[in-house]
Amino acid sequence: MSPVAAVFVLAGAFVSLLSAIGLLRFRTPYARFHAAGKASPVAFLLVAIGAAIETSWAGRALLVVASGALVLTLPVAVHLLFRAVHRTTDVPLRRDDLRDLERG
């Protein structure tokens, strides 16, 4: 694996790790959706770029299709999950969820 591809794959793994920490650390489902919904596509795109460097043209085309599908569908999926949780639970939607996390 070339050093450039390795850097992209490691950067994607690091962003994925940050997303996982956010899922464990945040208290409300809304903050967790934010952590997973924002970081997951970024991590996938970084890993896909690293993989595209090492694959053939056919592999790159498949990665472009998968990346496009992810970028187009993930915001809608996260929104629908957010809405379902909001309608079915008693967890209030507060603006200061992240501020509470900083206070400890």
N, C-alpha and C positions, 0 to 999 in steps of 0.2 A: 504494500500500500504506500502510495506516495505521501510525503509529509503534508502536503496541502490537503489531501483527502482526509488524512488522519486528524488534522486540526478541525476541519468541518465536522467530522463525526464526533470528536471529543466535545466540541462546542455544543452540538445538539444533545449529547448525553448530559452535559452540565445544565443546560436549560431544562431538560426533562427532570433532572434531579431537583432543581429549584421548584418546578411545578409540583413535584411529589411532596416536598417540604411544605409548600403552601397548602396542599390538600390536608396534610396532617396538622398543621399549626393553626389555620384559620378556624374560627368557632362556628360561624354561620354557614349554611349551605350557599348563600349568595356569594360570599367571599371565596368559598371553595370553587364555585363555578367560574368565578373570575380567574382564579389561579390556573385552573385546568383549561379553560377556554382560550386564554390568551397565549399561554406558553406551549401548549401541545402542537399547534401548527408551526410555530417557529422552530421548535425542536425537530419536527419531522422535516421541514424544509432544509435545515442545516445538514441533517443526516443524508437527505436525498441528494443534496449538492455534492457531499463527500462521496456518496456511492456513484453518482453520475460521472465523476472524474475517473473512476476505475472501471466503468462498464463500457459496453459497446453502444453503438447508436440505437439499436433496438431497446436496450436496457434504459437508455436515457429517455427515449420516447415514452416508455412505460412509466418512468418516474415523473415525467412532466404531466402525464394524464392523471396519475394518482395525486400529485400535488395540486393540480387544478381542481380535482373533485373534492379534495379536503378543504381547500380554501373557499370553494363555493358552498359547501354544505355544512361545515362546522359552525359558522355563526348562527345559522338557522336552527341547528340541532341544540346548541347551547341555549338559545333563546327559548325553545320549546321546553327543554328540561327546566329552565329557570321558572317559566310560567307554570308548569305543572307543580313544582314544589311550592310556589307561592300560593296556588289555589288549594292545595291539599294539606298544608301544614299550618300550624299556628305561629310559625317563626315570623316575627315582625321584620319588615324591611326598614332598616335604619341606615342613615347616611354615614354614621361614625363607626362602622364595623372595623375598619382598618385602624382608626385612632385608638380603639379599645385594645387592639393587639399591641400597639406601641407602648401603652401604659403598663402592660403586664397583667 
